[in-house]
Amino acid sequence: MTVTSTPEPDDQHLQRNLSNRHIQLIAIGGAIGTGLFMGSGKTISLAGPSIIFVYMIIGFMLFFVMRAMGELLLSNLNYKSFIDFSADLLGPWAGYFTGWTYWFCWVVTGIADVVAIAAYTQFWFPDLPQWIPALSCVALLLSLNLVTVKMFGEMEFWFALIKIVAILGLVATGLYMVITGFQSPSGSTAQLANLWNDDGMFPHGLMGFFAGFQIAVFAFVGIELVGTTAAEAKDPERTLPRAINSIPIRIIVFYVLALIAIMAVTPWRDVVPGKSPFVELFVLAGLPAAASIINFVVLTSAASSANSGVFSTSRMLFGLAQEGDAPKAFEKLSRRAVPANGLFFSCACLLLGAVLIYLVPNVIEAFTLVTTVSAVLFMFVWTLILLSYLKYRSQRPALHQTSIYKMPGGRFMCYVCLVFFAAILVLLSLEADTRSALVVTPIWFLLLAVTYQFVRSKRQPRAAMDR
């Protein structure tokens, strides 16, 4: 009798259970974040109609970062995420810094999402304490992510689908209002001329234009999420290129057209910085029922982003534990091949969002503080992806020559993107509300540098014994 071996329940391998439709919608959902729905009101008030160019420039740059990541991930299918290729190409320190920073990125982003969810529930329940929906959201996401990775894929599929339908509906509604010359209760007429007839496209000058970059950068965090799904994608050589190549179309449809629709119907000076312009557009148009639906959409968007954070942080902890950079407890998988310990730990950290709401009652102030920290940390991760690509080009030219998915622009675009990120840091130092967050961020890297020395000292004796 032939005995076939079956994997143990705690088999230390992530399962490739994410299909093409999961990967495509995860990629789209990652590119439509809370920053667009919650933060675009503030960016419009800062930059006016020129915010359209801000989103286009950031999207253009990040497309090349994603192409660099795509070529690296497909150059070696043993790479499970960008932690692996950064550690392989730049050294163990890079894997340690990338993994833990990305984990912290999503914890901070998840806290921002929890803050946003608390704000959105105020639309229906103005008297409800804001920490209650924050706590409920974290508990729901934890329970769903503990099931299977396919459950995460299904949740993200439907979350992303809701966002896509809503934005397409908003664009179509805005177009209809412009064509029919819709008059809002405030007396303004829906027309494309609203984009330039009030002090032009740059009403606050170049400084206002530059000020729009901070929260706009945060709107794109998660665009690299498709890189953390590589280990659980059924056919990465087909699905990753398709997901990355569709980024420019997504940016034009979901950012540019949506913002044009908002500012054509609602003159930019009427956009309230502390509220979601997606909701406010329908309120001003006298459609409160539609506003309630859109509020539900932006709430699910925040939940989607938090869901992505819960998924990706648990996978980062799993990868770090496998390399000896995190406690071994995070390496253990549940019977459903899910890193449960990492999920519990990350969700516990997300509860800090409820604490932040208590300490900083002003939601938009708390949101700005958290999103700036998150944007800086994500730019660090994107920078290490580019540095890994430069190292790959110099050390492994043969792999690049045989690559089926070469990055356009190569080294030159890497340097352009690096200069762009440096310029963003300078811009963040110019505004008081973003400067404070920029000042405290180096504390995280100092903490990593100290803890890495400890981790390295533990590694060396083990390596010596192995030899």
C-alpha positions in Angstrom: 0.0 0.0 0.0 1.4 3.4 -1.0 1.4 6.0 1.8 1.1 9.6 0.6 2.6 12.2 2.9 0.4 15.1 3.9 1.7 18.4 5.2 1.5 18.9 8.9 -1.0 21.5 10.1 1.8 23.8 11.1 3.7 23.4 7.8 5.9 26.5 7.6 4.9 27.5 4.1 2.4 30.1 2.9 -0.1 28.7 0.4 -0.6 30.0 -3.1 -4.3 30.5 -2.9 -4.7 34.0 -4.4 -6.1 33.9 -7.9 -5.7 36.4 -10.7 -8.9 38.2 -9.8 -7.8 38.5 -6.2 -4.4 39.9 -7.2 -5.9 42.4 -9.7 -8.4 43.8 -7.2 -5.9 43.9 -4.4 -3.6 46.0 -6.6 -6.5 48.3 -7.4 -7.6 48.5 -3.8 -4.1 49.2 -2.8 -4.0 52.2 -5.1 -7.2 53.7 -3.8 -6.5 54.5 -0.2 -8.1 56.4 2.7 -5.9 59.4 1.7 -8.0 59.9 -1.5 -11.4 59.7 0.3 -10.5 61.3 3.6 -7.5 63.5 2.8 -8.4 64.9 -0.6 -10.5 67.6 1.0 -7.5 69.0 2.7 -5.2 68.7 -0.3 -7.8 70.5 -2.5 -8.0 73.4 0.1 -4.1 73.6 0.1 -3.4 73.3 -3.6 -6.7 74.1 -5.4 -7.2 72.5 -8.8 -3.4 72.0 -9.2 -3.9 69.0 -6.9 -4.7 67.1 -10.1 -1.1 67.5 -11.3 0.1 66.5 -7.8 -1.6 63.1 -8.0 -0.4 62.6 -11.6 3.2 63.3 -10.7 3.2 61.0 -7.7 1.5 58.3 -9.6 4.0 58.6 -12.5 7.0 58.2 -10.1 5.5 55.3 -8.2 4.7 53.4 -11.4 8.5 53.1 -12.0 9.1 52.0 -8.4 6.5 49.2 -9.0 8.1 48.2 -12.3 11.5 47.9 -10.5 9.8 45.8 -7.8 8.2 43.7 -10.5 11.4 42.9 -12.3 13.2 42.0 -9.1 10.4 39.7 -7.8 10.2 37.9 -11.2 14.0 37.6 -11.4 13.9 35.0 -8.7 10.6 33.3 -7.8 12.0 32.3 -4.4 11.6 35.9 -3.4 8.4 36.0 -1.3 8.4 39.8 -1.0 10.6 42.9 -1.3 12.1 42.0 2.1 13.8 39.0 0.5 15.4 40.8 -2.5 16.5 43.8 -0.3 18.2 41.4 2.1 19.7 39.4 -0.7 21.0 42.4 -2.7 21.8 45.0 -0.1 22.6 42.8 2.9 20.8 41.4 6.0 20.5 44.9 7.5 18.3 46.0 4.6 15.9 43.0 5.1 15.7 43.9 8.8 15.1 47.6 8.2 12.7 47.0 5.3 10.6 44.3 7.0 10.2 46.1 10.3 9.6 49.5 8.7 7.0 48.1 6.4 5.3 46.4 9.4 5.4 49.8 11.2 4.1 51.5 8.0 1.0 49.4 8.0 0.4 49.6 11.7 0.6 53.4 11.4 -1.6 53.4 8.3 -4.0 51.1 10.1 -4.2 53.5 13.0 -5.0 56.3 10.4 -7.7 54.1 9.0 -9.2 53.4 12.4 -9.2 57.2 13.0 -11.0 57.7 9.6 -13.6 54.9 10.4 -14.4 56.7 13.7 -14.9 59.9 11.7 -17.1 58.3 9.1 -19.4 56.7 11.7 -20.1 60.2 13.1 -22.1 60.8 9.9 -24.8 58.4 11.1 -24.1 58.3 14.9 -22.9 61.7 16.0 -23.3 60.8 19.7 -21.5 57.5 19.6 -18.0 57.5 21.3 -15.5 57.3 18.5 -13.4 54.5 20.1 -16.4 52.0 19.8 -16.4 51.7 15.9 -12.5 51.7 16.0 -12.5 48.7 18.4 -15.3 46.9 16.5 -13.4 47.3 13.2 -10.2 45.8 14.5 -12.1 42.8 16.1 -13.9 42.1 12.8 -10.8 42.2 10.6 -8.9 39.9 13.0 -11.6 37.3 13.0 -11.9 37.3 9.2 -8.2 37.2 8.6 -7.8 34.2 10.9 -9.8 32.0 8.5 -7.7 31.6 5.4 -5.7 33.7 3.0 -8.4 33.1 0.4 -10.9 34.9 2.8 -8.5 37.9 2.8 -8.5 37.8 -1.0 -12.3 37.6 -1.2 -12.7 40.5 1.3 -10.3 42.7 -0.7 -12.0 41.7 -3.9 -15.4 43.0 -2.7 -14.0 46.0 -0.8 -12.1 47.1 -4.0 -15.2 46.4 -6.2 -17.3 48.7 -3.9 -14.6 51.5 -4.3 -14.4 51.1 -8.1 -18.2 51.2 -8.6 -18.5 54.2 -6.3 -15.7 56.2 -8.0 -17.0 55.4 -11.5 -20.5 56.4 -10.3 -19.1 59.7 -8.9 -17.3 60.4 -12.2 -20.5 59.6 -14.2 -22.6 61.8 -11.8 -20.2 64.7 -12.1 -20.2 64.4 -15.8 -24.0 64.4 -15.9 -24.2 67.5 -13.6 -21.7 69.4 -15.8 -23.6 68.5 -19.0 -26.9 69.6 -17.5 -25.5 72.7 -15.8 -26.6 71.5 -12.4 -27.2 74.3 -9.8 -26.2 73.4 -6.2 -28.0 74.8 -3.2 -25.1 77.2 -2.6 -25.8 78.8 -6.0 -22.8 77.5 -7.9 -23.1 75.9 -11.4 -21.5 72.6 -12.3 -19.0 73.4 -15.0 -15.4 72.5 -16.0 -14.6 76.2 -15.8 -14.7 75.8 -12.0 -11.2 74.3 -12.4 -9.6 77.5 -13.5 -12.0 80.5 -13.1 -11.2 81.2 -9.5 -7.6 82.4 -9.5 -6.5 79.8 -12.0 -5.2 76.3 -11.6 -2.6 77.4 -9.0 -4.6 79.7 -6.7 -2.1 79.5 -3.9 1.0 79.6 -6.1 3.8 77.1 -6.1 3.9 76.8 -2.3 0.2 75.8 -2.3 1.0 73.3 -5.0 3.9 71.8 -3.1 1.9 71.7 0.1 -0.5 69.3 -1.6 2.1 66.5 -1.8 2.0 65.4 1.8 -1.5 63.8 2.1 -1.4 63.0 -1.6 1.6 60.8 -1.1 -0.3 59.0 1.7 -3.2 58.4 -0.8 -0.8 56.0 -2.7 0.5 54.0 0.2 -0.4 50.4 -0.4 0.4 50.6 -4.1 3.2 48.1 -3.4 0.9 45.7 -1.6 0.9 43.5 -4.7 4.6 42.8 -3.9 3.7 41.2 -0.5 1.2 38.8 -2.2 3.9 37.3 -4.4 4.4 34.3 -2.2 0.6 33.5 -2.2 -0.2 34.2 -5.9 -1.0 31.2 -8.0 0.7 32.5 -11.2 3.0 35.4 -10.3 4.7 35.6 -13.7 1.3 36.4 -15.3 -0.6 38.2 -12.5 2.1 40.6 -11.2 2.9 42.3 -14.6 -0.8 42.7 -15.3 -1.5 44.3 -11.9 1.5 46.6 -12.2 0.9 47.6 -15.8 -2.6 48.8 -15.0 -1.4 51.4 -12.5 -1.4 54.4 -14.9 -5.0 53.7 -16.0 -6.1 53.3 -12.4 -4.5 56.7 -11.5 -6.2 58.5 -14.4 -9.6 57.0 -13.6 -9.6 56.8 -9.9 -7.7 60.0 -9.0 -7.6 62.4 -11.9 -11.2 62.0 -13.1 -12.6 61.7 -9.6 -11.0 65.0 -8.5 -12.0 66.7 -11.7 -15.6 65.6 -11.1 -15.5 66.9 -7.5 -14.1 70.3 -8.4 -16.2 70.8 -11.5 -19.4 70.3 -9.4 -18.1 71.9 -6.1 -15.9 74.9 -6.6 -12.6 74.2 -4.8 -13.1 77.0 -2.3 -16.3 75.3 -1.1 -14.6 72.1 -0.3 -14.4 71.6 3.5 -10.8 70.5 4.5 -12.0 68.4 7.5 -14.6 66.4 5.6 -14.6 63.9 2.7 -15.4 65.8 -0.5 -16.9 62.6 -1.9 -19.6 62.8 0.7 -19.9 66.5 0.6 -20.4 66.6 -3.2 -23.7 64.8 -2.8 -24.7 66.8 0.3 -24.2 70.1 -1.6 -26.1 68.7 -4.6 -29.0 68.0 -2.3 -28.8 64.2 -2.4 -28.4 63.1 1.2 -29.4 59.5 0.5 -26.5 59.3 -2.0 -24.2 61.0 0.5 -25.1 58.2 3.0 -24.2 55.6 0.4 -20.9 57.3 -0.4 -20.2 57.6 3.3 -20.6 53.8 3.5 -18.2 53.4 0.5 -15.5 55.5 2.1 -15.9 53.6 5.4 -15.4 50.3 3.6 -12.4 51.9 1.8 -10.9 52.6 5.2 -11.8 49.1 6.4 -10.2 47.8 3.2 -7.0 49.6 3.9 -6.9 48.4 7.5 -7.6 44.9 6.2 -4.6 45.2 3.9 -2.5 46.4 6.8 -3.6 43.4 9.0 -2.7 41.0 6.1 0.7 42.5 5.2 2.0 43.1 8.7 1.3 39.5 9.7 3.2 38.3 6.5 6.1 40.7 7.2 6.4 39.3 10.8 6.3 35.8 9.3 9.1 36.6 6.9 11.2 38.4 9.6 10.8 35.4 12.0 12.0 33.0 9.3 15.2 35.1 8.9 15.7 35.3 12.7 14.8 39.0 12.7 11.7 38.6 14.8 10.6 36.2 17.6 10.1 32.6 16.4 6.5 32.7 17.6 5.6 34.7 14.5 6.9 32.0 12.2 4.3 29.4 13.3 1.3 29.0 11.0 -2.1 28.0 12.1 -3.9 24.9 10.7 -5.3 27.1 8.0 -1.8 28.2 6.9 -2.3 31.7 8.4 0.4 33.4 10.6 -2.1 33.8 13.5 0.4 35.1 16.1 1.4 37.9 13.8 -2.3 38.8 13.2 -2.9 39.0 17.0 0.1 41.2 17.5 -0.6 43.6 14.6 -4.3 44.0 15.6 -3.2 44.7 19.2 -1.1 47.5 17.8 -4.0 48.8 15.7 -5.9 49.4 18.9 -3.6 52.4 19.5 -5.9 54.2 17.0 -8.6 54.2 19.7 -6.0 55.7 22.1 -5.0 58.3 19.6 -8.6 59.4 19.1 -8.9 59.8 22.9 -5.6 61.9 23.1 -6.2 64.0 19.9 -10.0 64.6 19.6 -9.5 66.6 16.4 -9.8 63.9 13.8 -8.2 65.7 10.9 -5.3 66.8 13.1 -4.7 63.2 14.3 -5.1 62.0 10.7 -2.5 64.5 9.4 0.0 63.5 12.1 -0.3 59.8 11.5 -0.4 60.0 7.7 2.8 62.1 7.6 4.7 59.5 9.6 3.3 56.8 7.4 4.2 58.6 4.2 7.8 59.1 5.3 8.2 55.5 6.3 6.6 54.2 3.0 9.1 56.4 1.0 11.9 54.7 2.9 10.6 51.3 1.8 10.2 52.5 -1.8 13.7 53.9 -1.7 15.1 50.6 -0.6 13.3 48.9 -3.5 15.0 51.3 -5.9 18.4 50.8 -4.2 17.9 47.1 -4.5 17.2 47.4 -8.2 20.4 49.5 -8.7 22.4 46.8 -6.9 20.7 44.1 -9.0 21.6 45.9 -12.2 25.3 46.2 -11.2 25.7 42.7 -9.7 23.5 40.6 -11.9 23.4 42.0 -15.4 22.8 38.5 -17.0 19.5 38.2 -15.0 18.5 41.7 -16.3 19.3 40.7 -19.9 17.1 37.6 -19.7 14.3 39.3 -17.7 10.8 39.0 -19.3 9.6 42.2 -17.4 12.3 44.8 -17.6 11.8 48.2 -15.9 11.5 51.0 -18.4 14.0 53.8 -17.9 16.2 51.5 -15.8 18.9 53.2 -13.7 18.0 56.7 -14.9 14.4 56.5 -13.7 15.6 55.1 -10.4 17.7 58.2 -9.8 14.8 60.4 -10.9 12.5 58.8 -8.3 15.1 59.0 -5.5 15.6 62.7 -6.2 11.8 63.1 -6.1 11.5 61.4 -2.7 14.2 63.7 -1.3 12.3 66.7 -2.6 9.1 65.4 -0.8 11.0 65.3 2.5 12.0 68.9 2.0 8.4 69.9 1.3 7.2 68.1 4.5 9.6 70.2 6.5 7.9 73.5 5.2 4.5 72.9 6.9 4.2 73.1 10.7 1.7 70.2 10.9 3.9 67.9 8.9 7.2 69.1 10.3 6.4 67.8 13.8 5.8 64.3 12.4 8.9 64.5 10.2 11.1 65.3 13.3 9.9 62.3 15.3 10.3 59.7 12.5 14.1 59.3 12.9 13.5 57.9 16.3 12.1 54.8 14.6 15.3 54.3 12.5 17.4 54.9 15.7 15.5 52.1 17.4 16.0 49.8 14.5 19.7 50.5 14.4 20.0 49.6 18.1 17.9 46.5 17.9 19.7 45.3 14.8 23.0 45.2 16.7 21.4 42.9 19.2 19.9 40.7 16.5 23.2 40.5 14.6 25.1 39.5 17.8 22.7 36.6 18.3 23.0 35.6 14.6 26.8 35.4 14.5 27.4 32.6 17.1 24.7 30.6 15.4 26.3 31.1 12.0 29.6 30.0 13.5 28.1 26.8 14.8 26.6 26.1 11.5 30.0 26.2 9.9 
